Amino acid sequence: MAIRTFGGPEGLEVVDLPAPAPAAGQVLVATEAIGVSGADVAIRSGALAAYGFREGHVPGGEVVGTVTAVGAGVDAAWTGRRVWAQTGAGGGYAEQATAPADGILPLPAGLSAPAAVTLGSAGVVAHFGLAHARFTAGERVLVRGAAGSIGIMAVQLAARAGAAAVAVTTSSAARGERLRGLGATHVLDRSGEGGADAPRAFDVIVDIVAGAGLPDFFTRLAPNGRMVVVGAVAGQPPADFGTRLMASFQKSMSFATFSAATVPEAGLRAVRADQFAAAGRGEIETVVHEVLPLDQAATAHRKMDAGEVFGRIVLTP
C-alpha cells in the first residue's frame, strides 16, 4: 500500500513493486502483522512532507513476520525466525519489508503477532517517556490521549510502578471504563475536566496529543511538575505556546519532548524484551482494536482519522 497522493485515506492505493532485497546489516521479513500508527496517518496526510516524505511512499514502521533472507554481515541463523522488526522510515505496508538487523527481536512463546506489533514501539515510548519525566512511585500521573497504544501502555506502566493516581483524558465514558480496567483511577474529558474526585494538579503529565489544547494543561501541573510530550496526533501547539509556558514560571514546572530515537538501541532492546516477556505471561495487556487485510489500509486510516480506535489496528497481508 503506497501513498498515491497526500491528503485523505483515499490517497492510499495497492501497488505491485519488486520484492525488496536486504542491504548490508538488514534482514528481509515476510510480514505477518503490520502496525498502523499515528505517524503513518501524519505521513499520509502530507503533514510530514517537510521531513522528506514524498508521494509514492510506502508507510509502516513496525512489523512482525519471518526472516526470509539476510544482508551482508548479518548472522544467517536469523533466517526462519519469527521476529518483531522496526523498518525505520517506512516500507511496512507490504508483503515483504526490510529492517535493520540490530533492532529485530525474536517473539517469545505465548505472544501473538498482533500483540507484538501493538506493543513493540508503544511500550518503549511509554516506558522511557515516564523515565524522561523522572516519574517515581507515589506521584500523580495524567495521561493525555490515553486511548491509543502508547497511552494504554503509559497507564499500565504507571499503575504497576505505584503511582498514587493515574488520570486519563479520553473521549467517552465507555473508553474511560476500559482504561479503568487497565489501571486508570480517574477519567477526565478531552479538556481535562470532569472526575469530581480527580486531583487538580499532577506531578507528571504524559501527552500523546499536543495540538492547540496542549498549553491548557500547564495549569494542571503541580509545583515542580513535569510534562513530557511523546506524540503529536493533533499537530503543533498554538503560536502563544511559549508565552503560556512562561506564565507558569513561578511553579518551576518542566516541559520536554521525548523521542525513542534518542535511546541507544541496546536500551530499547532490553526494555522491549522485558515487555514482550511480561505480555506473554499476561502481566501486560496489549489492546488490538481490529485486524484488517492489508488492502483495507485506507479503512484503517479512516477509523484513525475519526478517532474510533482504542488500542491499535493491525494489518495482515
Backbone hydrogen bonds in HBPLUS format (Angstrom, degrees):
<---DONOR---> <-ACCEPTOR-->    atom                        ^
c    i                          cat <-CA-CA->   ^        H-A-AA   ^      H-
h    n   atom  resd res      DA  || num        DHA   H-A  angle D-A-AA Bond
n    s   type  num  typ     dist DA aas  dist angle  dist       angle   num
A0002-ALA N   A0013-GLU O   2.91 MM  11  5.53 160.4  1.95 161.7 160.5     1
A0013-GLU N   A0002-ALA O   2.90 MM  11  5.53 155.3  1.96 155.2 163.4     2
A0003-ILE N   A0057-HIS O   2.89 MM  54  5.52 155.3  1.95 150.6 157.9     3
A0056-GLY N   A0003-ILE O   2.57 MM  53  5.00 148.2  1.67 153.1 160.0     4
A0004-ARG N   A0011-GLY O   2.66 MM   7  5.25 144.6  1.79 165.9 165.5     5
A0007-GLY N   A0044-ARG O   3.10 MM  37  6.41 153.1  2.18 134.8 143.0     6
A0011-GLY N   A0008-GLY O   3.00 MM   3  5.85 167.9  2.02 125.5 129.3     7
A0012-LEU N   A0009-PRO O   3.02 MM   3  5.80 171.3  2.03 125.2 127.0     8
A0026-GLN N   A0023-ALA O   2.97 MM   3  5.37 148.3  2.07 144.4 140.6     9
A0025-GLY N   A0072-ALA O   2.92 MM  47  6.03 144.6  2.05 149.3 158.9    10
A0101-ALA N   A0025-GLY O   2.83 MM  76  5.73 177.6  1.83 148.4 148.8    11
A0071-GLY N   A0026-GLN O   2.79 MM  45  5.21 160.7  1.82 164.3 157.6    12
A0027-VAL N   A0099-ALA O   2.88 MM  72  5.54 152.8  1.95 156.4 165.0    13
A0099-ALA N   A0027-VAL O   3.03 MM  72  5.54 146.5  2.15 149.5 157.2    14
A0028-LEU N   A0069-ALA O   2.85 MM  41  5.12 162.2  1.88 150.2 147.7    15
A0068-THR N   A0028-LEU O   2.84 MM  40  5.70 159.4  1.88 151.1 158.2    16
A0029-VAL N   A0097-ALA O   2.78 MM  68  5.31 167.5  1.80 157.0 161.4    17
A0097-ALA N   A0029-VAL O   2.96 MM  68  5.31 154.3  2.03 144.7 153.1    18
A0030-ALA N   A0066-THR O   2.84 MM  36  5.26 167.1  1.85 153.9 151.9    19
A0066-THR N   A0030-ALA O   3.09 MM  36  5.26 146.9  2.20 141.8 141.1    20
A0031-THR N   A0095-GLU O   2.98 MM  64  5.47 145.4  2.10 130.7 140.1    21
A0032-GLU N   A0064-VAL O   2.65 MM  32  5.61 162.9  1.68 157.6 153.5    22
A0033-ALA N   A0064-VAL O   3.04 MM  31  5.10 152.5  2.12 144.6 144.8    23
A0064-VAL N   A0033-ALA O   2.82 MM  31  5.10 148.2  1.92 153.2 155.2    24
A0034-ILE N   A0315-LEU O   2.81 MM 281  4.93 143.5  1.94 147.5 154.0    25
A0315-LEU N   A0034-ILE O   2.82 MM 281  4.93 167.9  1.83 148.4 151.3    26
A0035-GLY N   A0062-GLU O   3.06 MM  27  5.58 166.6  2.08 151.8 156.1    27
A0036-VAL N   A0313-ILE O   3.14 MM 277  5.64 146.5  2.25 176.2 166.3    28
A0041-VAL N   A0037-SER O   3.27 MM   4  6.68 154.3  2.34 143.6 149.9    29
A0042-ALA N   A0038-GLY O   2.98 MM   4  6.26 156.9  2.03 147.9 154.0    30
A0043-ILE N   A0039-ALA O   2.90 MM   4  6.13 159.4  1.95 152.0 157.3    31
A0044-ARG N   A0040-ASP O   2.92 MM   4  6.13 165.4  1.94 150.5 154.7    32
A0045-SER N   A0041-VAL O   3.00 MM   4  6.19 148.9  2.10 145.7 153.7    33
A0047-ALA N   A0042-ALA O   3.19 MM   5  5.48 129.2  2.46 166.0 164.6    34
A0046-GLY N   A0043-ILE O   3.07 MM   3  5.35 145.1  2.20 105.4 115.7    35
A0049-ALA N   A0046-GLY O   3.21 MM   3  5.27 163.2  2.24 114.2 113.0    36
A0051-TYR N   A0048-LEU O   2.90 MM   3  5.42 156.5  1.95 114.3 122.1    37
A0052-GLY N   A0049-ALA O   3.03 MM   3  5.45 155.5  2.10 119.1 119.1    38
A0057-HIS N   A0054-ARG O   3.12 MM   3  5.84 145.1  2.25 140.7 143.9    39
A0091-GLY N   A0058-VAL O   2.68 MM  33  4.84 144.2  1.81 132.3 140.6    40
A0093-TYR N   A0059-PRO O   2.88 MM  34  5.76 156.1  1.94 155.3 147.4    41
A0092-GLY N   A0060-GLY O   2.82 MM  32  3.94 139.9  1.98 120.6 123.6    42
A0087-THR N   A0061-GLY O   2.97 MM  26  4.90 140.9  2.13 110.2 121.2    43
A0063-VAL N   A0085-ALA O   2.93 MM  22  5.40 169.5  1.94 160.8 164.4    44
A0085-ALA N   A0063-VAL O   2.84 MM  22  5.40 159.0  1.88 166.3 163.2    45
A0065-GLY N   A0083-VAL O   3.05 MM  18  5.68 155.6  2.11 155.7 163.2    46
A0083-VAL N   A0065-GLY O   2.77 MM  18  5.68 160.0  1.81 168.7 171.7    47
A0067-VAL N   A0081-ARG O   2.97 MM  14  5.64 162.9  1.99 153.1 154.4    48
A0080-GLY N   A0067-VAL O   2.71 MM  13  5.26 173.9  1.72 148.3 150.5    49
A0074-VAL N   A0071-GLY O   3.22 MM   3  5.84 149.5  2.32 142.8 141.2    50
A0078-TRP N   A0075-ASP O   3.17 MM   3  6.15 174.4  2.17 126.5 128.2    51
A0079-THR N   A0076-ALA O   3.04 MM   3  5.68 156.0  2.10 117.3 123.7    52
A0081-ARG N   A0078-TRP O   3.05 MM   3  5.60 161.5  2.08 142.8 142.2    53
A0107-LEU N   A0082-ARG O   3.18 MM  25  6.13 157.1  2.24 141.9 141.0    54
A0084-TRP N   A0105-LEU O   2.76 MM  21  5.23 160.1  1.80 156.6 161.1    55
A0105-LEU N   A0084-TRP O   2.99 MM  21  5.23 153.9  2.06 147.1 152.8    56
A0094-ALA N   A0092-GLY O   2.75 MM   2  5.38 136.1  1.94 107.9  93.7    57
A0103-GLY N   A0100-PRO O   3.28 MM   3  5.82 165.0  2.30 112.8 117.3    58
A0104-ILE N   A0101-ALA O   3.41 MM   3  5.54 162.9  2.44 106.0 110.5    59
A0111-LEU N   A0108-PRO O   3.36 MM   3  5.97 155.2  2.42 137.8 136.1    60
A0116-ALA N   A0112-SER O   2.95 MM   4  6.16 159.9  1.99 151.6 157.2    61
A0117-VAL N   A0113-ALA O   3.03 MM   4  6.22 162.9  2.06 157.1 160.7    62
A0118-THR N   A0114-PRO O   3.08 MM   4  6.13 130.0  2.34 135.7 148.0    63
A0118-THR N   A0115-ALA O   3.23 MM   3  5.10 133.6  2.46  92.8 105.6    64
A0119-LEU N   A0115-ALA O   3.03 MM   4  6.21 143.3  2.17 145.7 155.0    65
A0120-GLY N   A0116-ALA O   2.85 MM   4  5.70 160.8  1.89 154.5 159.0    66
A0123-GLY N   A0119-LEU O   2.78 MM   4  5.25 163.6  1.81 150.8 154.5    67
A0125-VAL N   A0121-SER O   3.23 MM   4  6.43 159.5  2.27 152.9 158.9    68
A0126-ALA N   A0122-ALA O   3.00 MM   4  6.20 163.5  2.03 154.2 158.3    69
A0127-HIS N   A0123-GLY O   2.96 MM   4  6.13 162.0  2.00 146.6 152.0    70
A0128-PHE N   A0124-VAL O   2.90 MM   4  5.94 173.5  1.91 152.8 153.7    71
A0129-GLY N   A0125-VAL O   2.78 MM   4  5.59 140.5  1.93 137.4 149.3    72
A0130-LEU N   A0126-ALA O   3.09 MM   4  6.20 161.0  2.12 145.4 148.8    73
A0131-ALA N   A0127-HIS O   3.08 MM   4  6.38 155.2  2.14 142.8 150.5    74
A0132-HIS N   A0128-PHE O   2.75 MM   4  5.87 150.4  1.84 141.1 149.1    75
A0133-ALA N   A0129-GLY O   3.10 MM   4  6.37 136.5  2.30 137.4 148.4    76
A0133-ALA N   A0130-LEU O   3.13 MM   3  5.06 127.2  2.42  92.0 105.8    77
A0135-PHE N   A0130-LEU O   3.16 MM   5  5.61 174.9  2.16 156.8 156.0    78
A0134-ARG N   A0131-ALA O   2.88 MM   3  4.90 156.6  1.93 105.6 112.2    79
A0139-GLU N   A0136-THR O   3.28 MM   3  6.11 148.2  2.39 144.9 146.3    80
A0138-GLY N   A0162-GLY O   2.79 MM  24  5.90 155.9  1.85 131.8 137.9    81
A0164-ALA N   A0139-GLU O   2.84 MM  25  5.26 142.9  1.98 125.1 135.0    82
A0203-ASP N   A0140-ARG O   2.96 MM  63  5.28 132.4  2.20 127.4 141.0    83
A0204-VAL N   A0140-ARG O   3.11 MM  64  6.43 154.6  2.18 162.2 165.1    84
A0141-VAL N   A0165-ALA O   2.90 MM  24  6.02 172.4  1.91 148.1 150.6    85
A0167-ALA N   A0141-VAL O   2.82 MM  26  6.20 160.5  1.86 165.0 162.5    86
A0142-LEU N   A0204-VAL O   2.90 MM  62  6.35 150.1  1.99 151.3 161.1    87
A0206-VAL N   A0142-LEU O   2.86 MM  64  6.27 159.0  1.91 162.7 169.8    88
A0143-VAL N   A0167-ALA O   2.88 MM  24  6.28 160.5  1.92 149.8 153.7    89
A0169-THR N   A0143-VAL O   3.10 MM  26  6.54 147.4  2.21 158.5 155.7    90
A0144-ARG N   A0206-VAL O   2.86 MM  62  6.18 160.1  1.90 157.6 164.4    91
A0208-ILE N   A0144-ARG O   3.13 MM  64  6.14 170.5  2.14 159.1 161.5    92
A0146-ALA N   A0169-THR O   3.29 MM  23  6.20 167.7  2.30 168.8 172.2    93
A0311-GLY N   A0147-ALA O   2.77 MM 164  6.08 146.8  1.88 156.0 165.3    94
A0152-ILE N   A0148-GLY O   2.90 MM   4  6.04 164.3  1.92 159.5 164.1    95
A0153-MET N   A0149-SER O   3.20 MM   4  6.28 154.4  2.27 136.7 142.9    96
A0154-ALA N   A0150-ILE O   2.90 MM   4  6.18 156.1  1.95 151.4 158.8    97
A0155-VAL N   A0151-GLY O   2.97 MM   4  6.20 158.3  2.01 152.8 157.6    98
A0156-GLN N   A0152-ILE O   3.18 MM   4  6.43 165.6  2.21 144.9 148.3    99
A0157-LEU N   A0153-MET O   2.86 MM   4  6.02 168.9  1.88 158.3 161.4   100
A0158-ALA N   A0154-ALA O   2.97 MM   4  5.97 163.8  1.99 147.0 151.7   101
A0159-ALA N   A0155-VAL O   3.03 MM   4  6.13 163.1  2.06 149.4 154.4   102
A0160-ARG N   A0156-GLN O   2.89 MM   4  6.03 162.7  1.92 150.1 155.3   103
A0161-ALA N   A0157-LEU O   2.99 MM   4  6.05 140.0  2.15 139.9 150.2   104
A0163-ALA N   A0158-ALA O   3.12 MM   5  5.61 154.5  2.19 150.6 152.2   105
A0162-GLY N   A0159-ALA O   3.21 MM   3  5.45 165.9  2.23 109.2 112.3   106
A0185-THR N   A0166-VAL O   2.75 MM  19  5.26 160.5  1.79 138.7 145.6   107
A0168-VAL N   A0186-HIS O   2.99 MM  18  6.40 141.9  2.14 144.1 154.3   108
A0188-LEU N   A0168-VAL O   2.74 MM  20  5.87 164.3  1.77 170.4 174.9   109
A0170-THR N   A0188-LEU O   3.22 MM  18  6.58 149.4  2.32 149.3 152.5   110
A0176-GLY N   A0172-SER O   3.01 MM   4  6.26 152.4  2.09 142.0 150.6   111
A0177-GLU N   A0173-ALA O   2.92 MM   4  6.24 151.0  2.00 150.4 156.5   112
A0178-ARG N   A0174-ALA O   3.18 MM   4  6.51 154.8  2.25 144.5 151.0   113
A0179-LEU N   A0175-ARG O   2.92 MM   4  6.22 153.6  1.99 150.0 157.6   114
A0180-ARG N   A0176-GLY O   2.88 MM   4  6.19 143.2  2.01 144.3 155.0   115
A0181-GLY N   A0177-GLU O   3.12 MM   4  6.42 148.5  2.23 142.5 149.9   116
A0182-LEU N   A0179-LEU O   3.00 MM   3  4.96 144.2  2.13  96.5 107.7   117
A0184-ALA N   A0179-LEU O   2.98 MM   5  5.52 166.5  2.00 140.3 135.9   118
A0183-GLY N   A0180-ARG O   3.11 MM   3  5.17 161.8  2.15 104.2 109.9   119
A0189-ASP N   A0193-GLU O   2.76 MM   4  5.51 163.7  1.78 159.2 164.3   120
A0192-GLY N   A0189-ASP O   2.89 MM   3  5.31 160.4  1.93 116.5 123.0   121
A0198-ALA N   A0195-GLY O   2.81 MM   3  5.19 165.4  1.84 122.1 125.7   122
A0202-PHE N   A0220-ARG O   2.75 MM  18  6.12 144.1  1.88 147.9 158.2   123
A0222-ALA N   A0202-PHE O   2.85 MM  20  5.22 168.8  1.87 136.3 135.1   124
A0226-ARG N   A0203-ASP O   2.85 MM  23  6.18 158.1  1.90 143.3 148.1   125
A0205-ILE N   A0226-ARG O   2.91 MM  21  6.36 153.0  1.98 152.1 156.2   126
A0228-VAL N   A0205-ILE O   2.89 MM  23  6.30 162.4  1.93 170.9 176.7   127
A0207-ASP N   A0228-VAL O   2.92 MM  21  6.12 171.2  1.93 152.9 155.4   128
A0230-VAL N   A0207-ASP O   2.79 MM  23  6.00 155.3  1.85 154.6 163.1   129
A0233-VAL N   A0208-ILE O   3.42 MM  25  6.77 173.0  2.43 143.3 142.1   130
A0234-ALA N   A0209-VAL O   2.90 MM  25  5.34 165.4  1.92 148.6 148.7   131
A0211-GLY N   A0235-GLY O   2.86 MM  24  4.58 137.2  2.04 139.7 130.6   132
A0214-LEU N   A0211-GLY O   3.24 MM   3  5.77 168.6  2.25 117.6 121.1   133
A0216-ASP N   A0213-GLY O   3.13 MM   3  5.50 137.6  2.32 109.9 121.5   134
A0217-PHE N   A0214-LEU O   3.06 MM   3  5.86 160.9  2.10 124.6 129.3   135
A0218-PHE N   A0215-PRO O   3.06 MM   3  5.43 165.9  2.08 113.2 117.7   136
A0220-ARG N   A0217-PHE O   3.01 MM   3  5.14 152.4  2.09 102.9 111.7   137
A0221-LEU N   A0218-PHE O   3.23 MM   3  5.62 167.0  2.25 113.4 115.4   138
A0225-GLY N   A0222-ALA O   2.75 MM   3  4.89 136.1  1.94 143.5 137.1   139
A0224-ASN N   A0251-LYS O   2.80 MM  27  6.15 162.0  1.83 172.4 178.1   140
A0254-SER N   A0225-GLY O   2.89 MM  29  6.34 154.5  1.95 154.8 163.0   141
A0227-MET N   A0254-SER O   2.89 MM  27  6.23 164.7  1.92 155.4 158.9   142
A0256-ALA N   A0227-MET O   2.92 MM  29  6.30 144.7  2.04 154.4 165.3   143
A0229-VAL N   A0256-ALA O   2.88 MM  27  6.35 159.5  1.92 149.5 153.3   144
A0258-PHE N   A0229-VAL O   2.94 MM  29  6.15 144.4  2.07 161.0 153.9   145
A0235-GLY N   A0232-ALA O   2.98 MM   3  5.13 164.5  2.00 111.3 115.3   146
A0241-PHE N   A0238-PRO O   3.10 MM   3  5.42 151.4  2.18 119.8 119.9   147
A0244-ARG N   A0240-ASP O   3.01 MM   4  6.27 161.7  2.04 160.7 165.5   148
A0245-LEU N   A0241-PHE O   2.95 MM   4  6.19 144.5  2.07 145.9 156.7   149
A0246-MET N   A0242-GLY O   3.00 MM   4  6.24 160.5  2.04 149.9 153.9   150
A0247-ALA N   A0243-THR O   3.10 MM   4  6.35 129.7  2.36 135.7 149.0   151
A0248-SER N   A0245-LEU O   3.12 MM   3  5.71 157.6  2.17 112.7 119.2   152
A0249-PHE N   A0246-MET O   3.03 MM   3  4.99 149.4  2.13 116.1 114.4   153
A0251-LYS N   A0248-SER O   2.97 MM   3  5.58 161.2  2.01 122.0 128.2   154
A0252-SER N   A0249-PHE O   3.16 MM   3  5.79 167.7  2.17 120.2 123.2   155
A0262-THR N   A0259-SER O   3.09 MM   3  5.97 172.8  2.10 124.1 126.3   156
A0263-VAL N   A0260-ALA O   3.06 MM   3  5.43 168.3  2.07 115.9 119.4   157
A0267-GLY N   A0264-PRO O   2.96 MM   3  5.45 124.6  2.27 111.5 124.9   158
A0268-LEU N   A0264-PRO O   3.17 MM   4  6.56 157.5  2.22 153.0 159.8   159
A0269-ARG N   A0265-GLU O   2.89 MM   4  6.11 165.1  1.91 156.6 160.5   160
A0270-ALA N   A0266-ALA O   3.05 MM   4  6.21 160.3  2.09 145.6 150.4   161
A0271-VAL N   A0267-GLY O   3.16 MM   4  6.33 170.7  2.16 152.3 154.1   162
A0272-ARG N   A0268-LEU O   2.87 MM   4  5.93 164.9  1.89 153.6 158.9   163
A0273-ALA N   A0269-ARG O   2.87 MM   4  5.93 160.9  1.90 149.2 154.4   164
A0274-ASP N   A0270-ALA O   3.11 MM   4  6.32 158.6  2.16 144.0 149.5   165
A0275-GLN N   A0271-VAL O   2.92 MM   4  6.19 157.3  1.97 151.5 158.0   166
A0276-PHE N   A0272-ARG O   2.83 MM   4  6.05 159.6  1.87 153.2 158.9   167
A0277-ALA N   A0273-ALA O   3.01 MM   4  6.19 162.3  2.04 147.6 152.3   168
A0278-ALA N   A0274-ASP O   2.93 MM   4  6.17 157.0  1.98 145.6 152.2   169
A0279-ALA N   A0275-GLN O   2.84 MM   4  6.03 159.5  1.88 151.5 156.8   170
A0280-GLY N   A0276-PHE O   2.88 MM   4  6.09 154.1  1.95 147.6 155.2   171
A0281-ARG N   A0277-ALA O   3.07 MM   4  6.36 135.3  2.27 140.0 151.4   172
A0281-ARG N   A0278-ALA O   3.17 MM   3  5.11 129.3  2.44  92.5 105.6   173
A0283-GLU N   A0278-ALA O   2.83 MM   5  5.12 152.7  1.90 159.0 150.9   174
A0282-GLY N   A0279-ALA O   2.98 MM   3  4.91 153.4  2.05 100.4 108.9   175
A0312-ARG N   A0287-VAL O   3.16 MM  25  6.63 139.0  2.34 141.5 153.0   176
A0289-HIS N   A0312-ARG O   2.77 MM  23  5.20 142.9  1.91 124.0 134.3   177
A0314-VAL N   A0290-GLU O   2.92 MM  24  6.30 165.6  1.94 162.0 166.9   178
A0292-LEU N   A0314-VAL O   2.83 MM  22  6.29 157.4  1.88 159.6 166.9   179
A0316-THR N   A0292-LEU O   2.88 MM  24  6.26 140.4  2.04 149.2 159.1   180
A0296-GLN N   A0293-PRO O   2.88 MM   3  5.49 161.3  1.92 121.3 126.6   181
A0294-LEU N   A0316-THR O   2.80 MM  22  5.20 140.8  1.96 139.0 134.1   182
A0297-ALA N   A0294-LEU O   3.06 MM   3  5.54 134.3  2.28 127.8 125.1   183
A0299-THR N   A0296-GLN O   2.99 MM   3  5.26 122.7  2.33 103.4 117.5   184
A0300-ALA N   A0296-GLN O   3.14 MM   4  6.60 155.3  2.20 150.5 157.5   185
A0301-HIS N   A0297-ALA O   2.95 MM   4  6.28 154.8  2.01 150.0 156.6   186
A0302-ARG N   A0298-ALA O   2.89 MM   4  6.18 148.6  1.99 145.1 154.0   187
A0303-LYS N   A0299-THR O   3.05 MM   4  6.35 157.7  2.11 150.6 155.7   188
A0304-MET N   A0300-ALA O   3.01 MM   4  6.32 149.5  2.10 143.2 152.3   189
A0305-ASP N   A0301-HIS O   2.83 MM   4  6.05 163.7  1.85 152.0 155.9   190
A0306-ALA N   A0302-ARG O   2.96 MM   4  6.15 148.1  2.06 144.3 152.9   191
A0308-GLU N   A0303-LYS O   2.99 MM   5  5.26 163.5  2.02 162.0 159.9   192
A0307-GLY N   A0304-MET O   3.09 MM   3  5.19 157.2  2.14 104.8 111.9   193
